Amino acid sequence: MAYKSLLTVVTDSGQSQSALAQIVALANAQDAHAEALCLGVDRSQAGYYYAGANALVLQETLSRANADADELLTQTQDYMGKSGIRWSAESGVAQIADIGRHVAHRARFSDLVVLPKPYGKDRSAEAEPIVEAAMFEGHAPILVTPDNAAPFERPGTVLIGWNESVEAMRAIRCALPFLIQADLVRIVVIDPPRHGPDRSDPGGLLSQMLARHGAKCEIDVLSKTMTRVSDILNRHAADCEADMIVMGAYGHSRFREAILGGATRNMLEQASVPVFLAH
């Protein structure tokens, strides 16, 4: 079991280096094909130009986006051409309001999409809709890579954030190639319910399922000693020297998480190791 079709989306050369390094490492380890979609983004808002704006203004923004796409394609070709893997790269131009449609179309035919963190200092405006389009419209699992994370070919220790949700189970099923290859899978259960069929053995059935696939599992039951679940997972990942975190994404609506916050958004903001997400 392996990922054979990998995708990354490049819209900013500085922010995409970690994702490019990770997709090359995975393509090498999984004998996969790595595809890079290099997009020049027209960040102007259609319908909101100032009075008197003319065709020259529109042409200028389009020309700038085309130039950005060509530059990103050249840089990506240079990087991937030296890697020795099977790869392809192509460029295009998309308006920021329509970028999700292009990403979703490619993500739909990919086993895994590798992307940089969408939140943080100097992040471009299109980073968040790219992640959400690949996950929700493309129905693909996502591996989000922090800027300073070292690329891995095979994870040593993987942390699973397990809350018995549908989203978490989908992420786990999608991450099976990683979980089977890992040296150790730590199933993290935070404040398990006191009542229910699994109260005496939280995470036990999941551990059994994964063990039948050949994964080596341990169960960590933690108290909710911090306000945010993402903070507990990140701290535990650091304590365990985990290489990757697997969790379900957006158990609440995206709108609610955007306004009030949530485990997914907080994790994508704070994670220091790659995070595998699925919805």
C-alpha positions in Angstrom: 0.0 0.0 0.0 1.5 3.3 -1.1 0.7 6.7 -2.5 1.4 6.8 -6.2 0.1 10.1 -7.3 1.3 13.2 -5.3 0.3 16.8 -5.8 1.6 20.1 -4.5 0.4 23.6 -5.4 3.0 26.4 -5.7 1.9 30.0 -5.5 4.9 31.5 -3.6 8.4 30.3 -4.0 9.4 31.1 -0.4 6.5 29.4 1.3 6.5 26.3 -0.9 10.1 25.0 -0.2 9.1 22.7 2.7 6.2 21.2 0.6 8.5 20.7 -2.4 11.1 19.0 -0.3 8.5 16.7 1.3 6.9 15.7 -1.9 10.2 14.8 -3.4 11.1 12.7 -0.3 7.8 10.9 -0.5 7.9 10.3 -4.2 11.4 8.8 -3.8 10.3 6.5 -0.9 6.9 5.5 -2.4 8.1 5.2 -6.0 5.4 7.7 -6.8 4.8 10.5 -9.4 5.1 14.0 -8.0 3.0 16.7 -9.7 3.4 20.4 -9.2 0.8 23.0 -10.2 2.4 26.4 -10.4 -0.2 29.1 -10.3 0.2 32.8 -10.8 -2.5 34.4 -8.7 -4.5 37.5 -9.8 -5.3 38.9 -6.4 -7.5 41.7 -7.6 -11.1 41.5 -6.7 -13.4 41.5 -9.7 -16.2 44.0 -9.3 -14.4 46.1 -6.8 -12.1 48.2 -9.0 -12.0 51.9 -8.2 -14.0 54.3 -10.4 -12.3 54.9 -13.8 -10.3 51.7 -13.8 -9.7 50.6 -17.4 -8.5 47.7 -19.4 -4.9 48.7 -18.8 -5.3 48.0 -15.0 -6.8 44.6 -15.7 -4.0 43.8 -18.2 -1.3 44.8 -15.7 -2.6 42.4 -13.0 -3.0 39.6 -15.6 0.5 40.2 -17.0 2.0 40.1 -13.4 0.2 36.8 -12.7 1.5 35.3 -15.9 5.1 36.4 -15.1 4.8 34.9 -11.6 3.5 31.6 -13.0 6.5 31.4 -15.4 9.0 32.2 -12.7 7.5 29.6 -10.3 7.4 27.0 -13.0 11.1 27.6 -13.9 12.1 27.4 -10.2 10.1 24.2 -9.6 11.4 22.5 -12.7 15.0 23.3 -11.6 14.3 21.8 -8.2 12.5 18.7 -9.2 14.7 18.1 -12.2 17.6 17.4 -9.9 15.7 15.0 -7.6 15.8 11.9 -9.7 12.1 11.1 -9.2 9.3 10.9 -11.7 7.7 14.3 -11.8 5.7 16.8 -13.9 5.1 20.5 -13.5 2.9 23.0 -15.3 1.8 26.6 -14.8 -1.4 28.5 -15.1 -3.1 31.7 -13.9 -6.1 31.9 -11.6 -8.0 34.6 -10.0 -7.9 34.3 -6.2 -11.7 34.0 -6.0 -11.6 31.0 -8.4 -8.4 29.3 -7.4 -10.2 26.6 -5.4 -11.8 25.2 -8.6 -8.4 24.6 -10.2 -6.9 23.0 -7.1 -9.9 20.8 -6.5 -9.9 19.4 -10.0 -6.3 18.2 -9.6 -6.6 17.1 -6.0 -9.5 14.8 -7.0 -7.1 12.6 -9.0 -4.3 12.6 -6.4 -3.7 10.1 -3.6 -2.1 12.8 -1.3 -1.8 16.6 -1.6 1.3 18.1 0.1 1.0 21.8 1.0 2.7 24.4 3.2 1.0 25.8 6.3 -1.8 28.1 5.4 -1.6 30.3 8.5 1.3 32.2 10.0 3.5 35.2 9.4 3.6 36.5 5.8 1.3 33.8 4.5 -0.3 34.6 1.2 -4.1 35.1 1.0 -4.6 32.0 -1.3 -2.9 29.5 1.1 -6.1 28.8 3.1 -8.5 28.4 0.2 -6.0 26.0 -1.5 -6.0 23.7 1.6 -9.7 23.8 1.9 -10.4 23.3 -1.8 -8.1 20.2 -1.9 -9.8 18.7 1.2 -13.5 19.6 0.7 -14.0 19.9 -3.1 -11.1 17.6 -4.1 -11.9 15.0 -1.3 -8.2 14.3 -0.9 -6.1 13.8 2.2 -3.7 16.7 2.9 -0.2 16.7 4.4 0.6 20.2 5.7 4.3 20.9 6.2 5.7 23.6 8.6 8.4 25.8 7.2 11.1 24.3 9.4 10.1 20.7 9.3 12.7 18.3 7.9 11.3 16.1 5.1 10.8 12.4 5.9 10.6 9.4 3.6 9.1 7.1 6.2 7.8 8.4 9.6 9.4 7.0 12.7 6.7 7.9 15.3 3.2 9.0 14.3 0.7 10.5 16.6 -3.0 10.0 16.0 -5.5 12.4 17.6 -8.4 10.0 18.3 -11.8 11.3 19.4 -14.0 8.6 17.8 -15.2 11.0 15.1 -16.0 10.2 11.5 -13.4 12.8 10.4 -10.7 11.1 12.6 -11.5 7.7 11.2 -11.3 8.9 7.6 -7.9 10.5 8.3 -6.7 7.2 9.8 -7.8 5.1 6.8 -6.2 7.6 4.4 -3.0 7.6 6.4 -2.7 3.8 6.5 0.4 3.7 4.2 2.2 5.9 6.7 0.9 4.1 9.8 2.0 0.7 8.5 5.5 1.9 7.7 6.0 3.8 11.0 8.2 2.4 13.8 5.5 3.3 16.3 1.9 4.7 16.2 0.8 6.5 19.3 -3.0 6.7 19.6 -3.7 9.7 21.7 -7.0 9.9 23.6 -7.7 13.1 25.5 -10.3 12.9 28.3 -12.2 9.8 27.1 -15.9 9.7 27.9 -16.7 8.1 31.2 -19.8 6.3 29.8 -19.9 4.3 26.6 -18.9 0.9 25.2 -15.1 1.8 25.0 -14.8 3.5 28.5 -12.7 0.6 29.9 -10.4 0.4 26.9 -10.3 3.8 25.0 -8.6 3.4 21.7 -8.5 -0.4 22.0 -10.6 -1.2 18.9 -8.6 1.2 16.8 -5.4 -0.3 18.0 -6.7 -3.7 17.1 -7.7 -2.6 13.6 -4.3 -1.0 12.9 -2.4 -4.0 14.4 -4.1 -6.3 11.9 -2.6 -4.1 9.2 0.8 -4.6 10.8 1.1 -1.3 12.6 2.9 -1.2 16.0 0.6 0.7 18.3 0.5 2.2 21.8 -2.3 4.1 23.4 -1.7 7.3 25.4 -4.7 8.5 27.5 -4.1 12.1 28.5 -6.0 14.6 30.7 -7.1 17.9 29.2 -4.6 20.0 31.1 -4.7 22.8 28.5 -7.6 24.7 27.0 -7.0 23.7 23.4 -6.7 20.1 22.2 -4.2 21.2 19.6 -1.8 22.5 22.3 -2.0 19.1 24.1 -1.3 17.2 20.8 1.6 19.5 19.9 3.2 19.3 23.3 2.8 15.5 23.3 4.3 15.3 19.8 7.3 17.2 21.0 7.7 15.0 24.1 7.5 11.8 21.9 9.6 13.3 19.1 6.9 12.5 16.7 7.5 12.9 13.0 3.8 13.4 12.0 0.4 14.0 13.5 -2.8 12.4 12.0 -6.1 13.9 12.8 -9.6 14.5 11.4 -10.2 18.0 10.0 -13.0 20.4 10.6 -15.4 18.5 12.9 -17.1 21.9 13.2 -18.0 24.0 10.2 -15.2 26.0 8.5 -17.1 29.2 9.3 -17.3 28.5 13.0 -13.6 27.6 13.1 -12.7 30.8 11.2 -14.7 32.9 13.7 -14.3 31.1 17.0 -11.3 28.9 16.3 -11.1 25.1 16.6 -8.7 22.2 16.8 -8.0 22.1 13.0 -7.3 25.8 12.6 -5.2 26.0 15.8 -3.2 22.9 14.8 -2.5 24.4 11.3 -1.3 27.6 13.0 0.9 26.0 15.7 2.1 22.7 14.4 5.9 22.2 14.3 5.7 18.8 12.6 3.8 17.7 9.4 0.1 17.3 10.0 -2.0 14.7 8.0 -5.6 15.8 7.6 -8.7 14.4 6.0 -12.4 15.3 6.3 
